[in-house]
Amino acid sequence: MFSMVSKLKSLKLLLKDLNKKQGHIIRKVDILRKEVEILYSALDCDPHNSEIRDLEVVFSTTFKEAFLD
């Protein structure tokens, strides 16, 4: 039991350090997900707009990177 508790404490410290380095990952992913949904709805309204398509590529790659972090 003691070894399990000590391993959990060391894991907690590592997770806290990760959270400090990368910020609130879940919050970032949620914000990016909402922005991508807004972008897709704008793209549905105007599918031939090249500016929206360029933004789609940028937000999609940013969302994927944040999701993988």
N, CA, C and O atoms as a Tinker XYZ file with bonds, in Angstrom:
   276  protein
     1  N      0.824000   -1.191000    0.000000    73     2
     2  CA     0.000000    0.000000    0.000000    64     1     3
     3  C      0.869000    1.255000    0.000000    63     2     4     5
     4  O      0.577000    2.225000   -0.700000    81     3
     5  N      1.931000    1.224000    0.787000    73     3     6
     6  CA     2.814000    2.387000    0.859000    64     5     7
     7  C      3.456000    2.694000   -0.483000    63     6     8     9
     8  O      3.571000    3.857000   -0.871000    81     7
     9  N      3.877000    1.643000   -1.199000    73     7    10
    10  CA     4.533000    1.868000   -2.490000    64     9    11
    11  C      3.557000    2.472000   -3.506000    63    10    12    13
    12  O      3.948000    3.299000   -4.329000    81    11
    13  N      2.305000    2.061000   -3.446000    73    11    14
    14  CA     1.312000    2.613000   -4.364000    64    13    15
    15  C      1.070000    4.092000   -4.070000    63    14    16    17
    16  O      0.966000    4.893000   -4.999000    81    15
    17  N      0.980000    4.459000   -2.809000    73    15    18
    18  CA     0.753000    5.852000   -2.426000    64    17    19
    19  C      1.934000    6.717000   -2.836000    63    18    20    21
    20  O      1.743000    7.830000   -3.324000    81    19
    21  N      3.143000    6.224000   -2.647000    73    19    22
    22  CA     4.317000    7.009000   -3.027000    64    21    23
    23  C      4.401000    7.178000   -4.548000    63    22    24    25
    24  O      4.819000    8.232000   -5.028000    81    23
    25  N      4.012000    6.162000   -5.303000    73    23    26
    26  CA     3.997000    6.283000   -6.757000    64    25    27
    27  C      2.940000    7.294000   -7.209000    63    26    28    29
    28  O      3.175000    8.067000   -8.137000    81    27
    29  N      1.801000    7.287000   -6.564000    73    27    30
    30  CA     0.748000    8.249000   -6.898000    64    29    31
    31  C      1.180000    9.679000   -6.578000    63    30    32    33
    32  O      0.866000   10.606000   -7.324000    81    31
    33  N      1.895000    9.857000   -5.478000    73    31    34
    34  CA     2.384000   11.196000   -5.128000    64    33    35
    35  C      3.388000   11.688000   -6.156000    63    34    36    37
    36  O      3.353000   12.857000   -6.542000    81    35
    37  N      4.283000   10.815000   -6.604000    73    35    38
    38  CA     5.251000   11.232000   -7.616000    64    37    39
    39  C      4.556000   11.523000   -8.945000    63    38    40    41
    40  O      4.961000   12.435000   -9.666000    81    39
    41  N      3.523000   10.764000   -9.274000    73    39    42
    42  CA     2.750000   11.025000  -10.484000    64    41    43
    43  C      2.023000   12.356000  -10.387000    63    42    44    45
    44  O      1.918000   13.082000  -11.375000    81    43
    45  N      1.526000   12.676000   -9.210000    73    43    46
    46  CA     0.832000   13.946000   -9.004000    64    45    47
    47  C      1.773000   15.123000   -9.253000    63    46    48    49
    48  O      1.381000   16.113000   -9.869000    81    47
    49  N      3.002000   15.017000   -8.779000    73    47    50
    50  CA     3.978000   16.086000   -9.008000    64    49    51
    51  C      4.290000   16.252000  -10.492000    63    50    52    53
    52  O      4.403000   17.373000  -10.986000    81    51
    53  N      4.427000   15.137000  -11.198000    73    51    54
    54  CA     4.700000   15.204000  -12.635000    64    53    55
    55  C      3.536000   15.834000  -13.392000    63    54    56    57
    56  O      3.743000   16.631000  -14.307000    81    55
    57  N      2.317000   15.476000  -13.009000    73    55    58
    58  CA     1.146000   16.043000  -13.670000    64    57    59
    59  C      0.995000   17.536000  -13.378000    63    58    60    61
    60  O      0.571000   18.296000  -14.249000    81    59
    61  N      1.334000   17.955000  -12.174000    73    59    62
    62  CA     1.298000   19.384000  -11.850000    64    61    63
    63  C      2.316000   20.154000  -12.686000    63    62    64    65
    64  O      2.016000   21.239000  -13.186000    81    63
    65  N      3.513000   19.601000  -12.839000    73    63    66
    66  CA     4.534000   20.248000  -13.664000    64    65    67
    67  C      4.083000   20.341000  -15.122000    63    66    68    69
    68  O      4.288000   21.364000  -15.774000    81    67
    69  N      3.478000   19.288000  -15.623000    73    67    70
    70  CA     2.975000   19.300000  -16.992000    64    69    71
    71  C      1.904000   20.360000  -17.169000    63    70    72    73
    72  O      1.874000   21.050000  -18.189000    81    71
    73  N      1.037000   20.494000  -16.197000    73    71    74
    74  CA    -0.028000   21.490000  -16.264000    64    73    75
    75  C      0.548000   22.909000  -16.233000    63    74    76    77
    76  O      0.030000   23.803000  -16.903000    81    75
    77  N      1.604000   23.114000  -15.466000    73    75    78
    78  CA     2.242000   24.441000  -15.414000    64    77    79
    79  C      2.922000   24.775000  -16.735000    63    78    80    81
    80  O      2.871000   25.918000  -17.188000    81    79
    81  N      3.561000   23.782000  -17.356000    73    79    82
    82  CA     4.285000   24.025000  -18.597000    64    81    83
    83  C      3.340000   24.310000  -19.760000    63    82    84    85
    84  O      3.579000   25.227000  -20.547000    81    83
    85  N      2.286000   23.543000  -19.868000    73    83    86
    86  CA     1.422000   23.647000  -21.047000    64    85    87
    87  C      0.112000   24.367000  -20.772000    63    86    88    89
    88  O     -0.708000   24.507000  -21.679000    81    87
    89  N     -0.098000   24.809000  -19.591000    73    87    90
    90  CA    -1.341000   25.506000  -19.279000    64    89    91
    91  C     -2.493000   24.527000  -19.145000    63    90    92    93
    92  O     -2.285000   23.321000  -19.006000    81    91
    93  N     -3.677000   25.040000  -19.187000    73    91    94
    94  CA    -4.864000   24.202000  -19.046000    64    93    95
    95  C     -5.219000   23.618000  -20.404000    63    94    96    97
    96  O     -5.874000   24.265000  -21.221000    81    95
    97  N     -4.784000   22.401000  -20.631000    73    95    98
    98  CA    -4.933000   21.762000  -21.929000    64    97    99
    99  C     -6.401000   21.559000  -22.276000    63    98   100   101
   100  O     -6.808000   21.813000  -23.409000    81    99
   101  N     -7.184000   21.114000  -21.335000    73    99   102
   102  CA    -8.598000   20.845000  -21.600000    64   101   103
   103  C     -9.320000   22.122000  -21.991000    63   102   104   105
   104  O    -10.144000   22.121000  -22.905000    81   103
   105  N     -9.015000   23.202000  -21.306000    73   103   106
   106  CA    -9.643000   24.482000  -21.624000    64   105   107
   107  C     -9.249000   24.946000  -23.030000    63   106   108   109
   108  O    -10.088000   25.448000  -23.777000    81   107
   109  N     -7.964000   24.775000  -23.391000    73   107   110
   110  CA    -7.506000   25.166000  -24.720000    64   109   111
   111  C     -8.216000   24.352000  -25.803000    63   110   112   113
   112  O     -8.634000   24.902000  -26.822000    81   111
   113  N     -8.350000   23.056000  -25.582000    73   111   114
   114  CA    -9.020000   22.197000  -26.561000    64   113   115
   115  C    -10.486000   22.580000  -26.692000    63   114   116   117
   116  O    -11.017000   22.610000  -27.802000    81   115
   117  N    -11.147000   22.874000  -25.582000    73   115   118
   118  CA   -12.553000   23.274000  -25.643000    64   117   119
   119  C    -12.735000   24.578000  -26.420000    63   118   120   121
   120  O    -13.657000   24.698000  -27.227000    81   119
   121  N    -11.865000   25.548000  -26.180000    73   119   122
   122  CA   -11.952000   26.831000  -26.894000    64   121   123
   123  C    -11.722000   26.623000  -28.388000    63   122   124   125
   124  O    -12.452000   27.162000  -29.220000    81   123
   125  N    -10.701000   25.838000  -28.717000    73   123   126
   126  CA   -10.425000   25.589000  -30.131000    64   125   127
   127  C    -11.549000   24.803000  -30.795000    63   126   128   129
   128  O    -11.868000   25.045000  -31.959000    81   127
   129  N    -12.148000   23.868000  -30.069000    73   127   130
   130  CA   -13.267000   23.094000  -30.623000    64   129   131
   131  C    -14.435000   24.015000  -30.961000    63   130   132   133
   132  O    -15.057000   23.866000  -32.013000    81   131
   133  N    -14.733000   24.959000  -30.085000    73   131   134
   134  CA   -15.820000   25.908000  -30.343000    64   133   135
   135  C    -15.507000   26.787000  -31.548000    63   134   136   137
   136  O    -16.383000   27.053000  -32.371000    81   135
   137  N    -14.257000   27.240000  -31.650000    73   135   138
   138  CA   -13.863000   28.079000  -32.788000    64   137   139
   139  C    -13.954000   27.308000  -34.100000    63   138   140   141
   140  O    -14.363000   27.862000  -35.120000    81   139
   141  N    -13.576000   26.040000  -34.077000    73   139   142
   142  CA   -13.666000   25.221000  -35.287000    64   141   143
   143  C    -15.124000   25.004000  -35.670000    63   142   144   145
   144  O    -15.454000   25.026000  -36.856000    81   143
   145  N    -15.998000   24.795000  -34.697000    73   143   146
   146  CA   -17.420000   24.635000  -35.000000    64   145   147
   147  C    -17.998000   25.906000  -35.622000    63   146   148   149
   148  O    -18.780000   25.829000  -36.569000    81   147
   149  N    -17.621000   27.069000  -35.101000    73   147   150
   150  CA   -18.085000   28.341000  -35.678000    64   149   151
   151  C    -17.560000   28.493000  -37.105000    63   150   152   153
   152  O    -18.275000   28.941000  -38.001000    81   151
   153  N    -16.310000   28.115000  -37.293000    73   151   154
   154  CA   -15.709000   28.207000  -38.614000    64   153   155
   155  C    -16.402000   27.282000  -39.608000    63   154   156   157
   156  O    -16.632000   27.670000  -40.753000    81   155
   157  N    -16.738000   26.065000  -39.186000    73   155   158
   158  CA   -17.440000   25.136000  -40.075000    64   157   159
   159  C    -18.841000   25.640000  -40.418000    63   158   160   161
   160  O    -19.305000   25.461000  -41.544000    81   159
   161  N    -19.508000   26.258000  -39.469000    73   159   162
   162  CA   -20.835000   26.793000  -39.785000    64   161   163
   163  C    -20.720000   27.956000  -40.771000    63   162   164   165
   164  O    -21.573000   28.104000  -41.646000    81   163
   165  N    -19.684000   28.778000  -40.645000    73   163   166
   166  CA   -19.465000   29.852000  -41.610000    64   165   167
   167  C    -19.107000   29.279000  -42.977000    63   166   168   169
   168  O    -19.501000   29.824000  -44.008000    81   167
   169  N    -18.362000   28.181000  -42.979000    73   167   170
   170  CA   -17.992000   27.543000  -44.233000    64   169   171
   171  C    -19.211000   26.912000  -44.902000    63   170   172   173
   172  O    -19.298000   26.881000  -46.130000    81   171
   173  N    -20.144000   26.414000  -44.109000    73   171   174
   174  CA   -21.384000   25.876000  -44.672000    64   173   175
   175  C    -22.199000   26.963000  -45.353000    63   174   176   177
   176  O    -22.825000   26.717000  -46.384000    81   175
   177  N    -22.196000   28.155000  -44.788000    73   175   178
   178  CA   -22.947000   29.267000  -45.377000    64   177   179
   179  C    -22.288000   29.789000  -46.655000    63   178   180   181
   180  O    -22.979000   30.179000  -47.596000    81   179
   181  N    -20.958000   29.795000  -46.687000    73   179   182
   182  CA   -20.237000   30.323000  -47.849000    64   181   183
   183  C    -19.073000   29.382000  -48.186000    63   182   184   185
   184  O    -17.935000   29.652000  -47.803000    81   183
   185  N    -19.346000   28.287000  -48.895000    73   183   186
   186  CA   -18.299000   27.279000  -49.134000    64   185   187
   187  C    -17.203000   27.720000  -50.101000    63   186   188   189
   188  O    -16.157000   27.074000  -50.164000    81   187
   189  N    -17.407000   28.789000  -50.848000    73   187   190
   190  CA   -16.414000   29.218000  -51.833000    64   189   191
   191  C    -15.505000   30.336000  -51.329000    63   190   192   193
   192  O    -14.690000   30.855000  -52.091000    81   191
   193  N    -15.630000   30.708000  -50.072000    73   191   194
   194  CA   -14.819000   31.769000  -49.500000    64   193   195
   195  C    -13.427000   31.215000  -49.171000    63   194   196   197
   196  O    -13.283000   30.335000  -48.322000    81   195
   197  N    -12.419000   31.737000  -49.847000    73   195   198
   198  CA   -11.062000   31.212000  -49.667000    64   197   199
   199  C    -10.469000   31.601000  -48.311000    63   198   200   201
   200  O     -9.658000   30.855000  -47.761000    81   199
   201  N    -10.858000   32.748000  -47.767000    73   199   202
   202  CA   -10.337000   33.157000  -46.455000    64   201   203
   203  C    -10.798000   32.195000  -45.369000    63   202   204   205
   204  O    -10.028000   31.836000  -44.477000    81   203
   205  N    -12.046000   31.784000  -45.448000    73   203   206
   206  CA   -12.567000   30.838000  -44.449000    64   205   207
   207  C    -11.878000   29.491000  -44.600000    63   206   208   209
   208  O    -11.588000   28.829000  -43.603000    81   207
   209  N    -11.615000   29.080000  -45.827000    73   207   210
   210  CA   -10.908000   27.808000  -46.048000    64   209   211
   211  C     -9.487000   27.861000  -45.475000    63   210   212   213
   212  O     -9.016000   26.883000  -44.896000    81   211
   213  N     -8.814000   28.987000  -45.633000    73   211   214
   214  CA    -7.471000   29.132000  -45.074000    64   213   215
   215  C     -7.510000   29.081000  -43.546000    63   214   216   217
   216  O     -6.653000   28.461000  -42.916000    81   215
   217  N     -8.509000   29.738000  -42.957000    73   215   218
   218  CA    -8.668000   29.691000  -41.501000    64   217   219
   219  C     -8.998000   28.280000  -41.027000    63   218   220   221
   220  O     -8.585000   27.869000  -39.942000    81   219
   221  N     -9.737000   27.552000  -41.837000    73   219   222
   222  CA   -10.082000   26.171000  -41.479000    64   221   223
   223  C     -8.824000   25.329000  -41.335000    63   222   224   225
   224  O     -8.700000   24.541000  -40.397000    81   223
   225  N     -7.900000   25.494000  -42.258000    73   223   226
   226  CA    -6.650000   24.728000  -42.209000    64   225   227
   227  C     -5.861000   25.095000  -40.957000    63   226   228   229
   228  O     -5.336000   24.216000  -40.273000    81   227
   229  N     -5.777000   26.377000  -40.658000    73   227   230
   230  CA    -5.016000   26.828000  -39.494000    64   229   231
   231  C     -5.636000   26.311000  -38.203000    63   230   232   233
   232  O     -4.939000   25.761000  -37.350000    81   231
   233  N     -6.945000   26.487000  -38.060000    73   231   234
   234  CA    -7.600000   26.047000  -36.832000    64   233   235
   235  C     -7.611000   24.531000  -36.685000    63   234   236   237
   236  O     -7.485000   24.012000  -35.576000    81   235
   237  N     -7.760000   23.829000  -37.785000    73   235   238
   238  CA    -7.761000   22.364000  -37.715000    64   237   239
   239  C     -6.410000   21.832000  -37.245000    63   238   240   241
   240  O     -6.355000   20.933000  -36.406000    81   239
   241  N     -5.328000   22.380000  -37.779000    73   239   242
   242  CA    -4.006000   21.913000  -37.349000    64   241   243
   243  C     -3.728000   22.319000  -35.908000    63   242   244   245
   244  O     -3.141000   21.545000  -35.151000    81   243
   245  N     -4.141000   23.517000  -35.520000    73   243   246
   246  CA    -3.950000   23.960000  -34.140000    64   245   247
   247  C     -4.752000   23.086000  -33.182000    63   246   248   249
   248  O     -4.268000   22.720000  -32.111000    81   247
   249  N     -5.981000   22.756000  -33.573000    73   247   250
   250  CA    -6.827000   21.896000  -32.747000    64   249   251
   251  C     -6.203000   20.517000  -32.596000    63   250   252   253
   252  O     -6.187000   19.962000  -31.497000    81   251
   253  N     -5.694000   19.962000  -33.679000    73   251   254
   254  CA    -5.073000   18.633000  -33.616000    64   253   255
   255  C     -3.835000   18.648000  -32.733000    63   254   256   257
   256  O     -3.611000   17.712000  -31.966000    81   255
   257  N     -3.029000   19.701000  -32.833000    73   255   258
   258  CA    -1.836000   19.804000  -31.999000    64   257   259
   259  C     -2.208000   19.931000  -30.521000    63   258   260   261
   260  O     -1.586000   19.299000  -29.668000    81   259
   261  N     -3.208000   20.734000  -30.220000    73   259   262
   262  CA    -3.622000   20.900000  -28.830000    64   261   263
   263  C     -4.244000   19.624000  -28.294000    63   262   264   265
   264  O     -4.090000   19.301000  -27.116000    81   263
   265  N     -4.939000   18.903000  -29.146000    73   263   266
   266  CA    -5.566000   17.654000  -28.721000    64   265   267
   267  C     -4.520000   16.591000  -28.430000    63   266   268   269
   268  O     -4.692000   15.788000  -27.513000    81   267
   269  N     -3.439000   16.576000  -29.199000    73   267   270
   270  CA    -2.393000   15.594000  -28.985000    64   269   271
   271  C     -1.500000   15.920000  -27.800000    63   270   272   273
   272  O     -0.860000   15.026000  -27.247000    81   271
   273  N     -1.445000   17.192000  -27.400000    73   271   274
   274  CA    -0.640000   17.570000  -26.229000    64   273   275
   275  C     -1.299000   16.994000  -25.014000    63   274   276
   276  O     -0.807000   17.176000  -23.900000    81   275
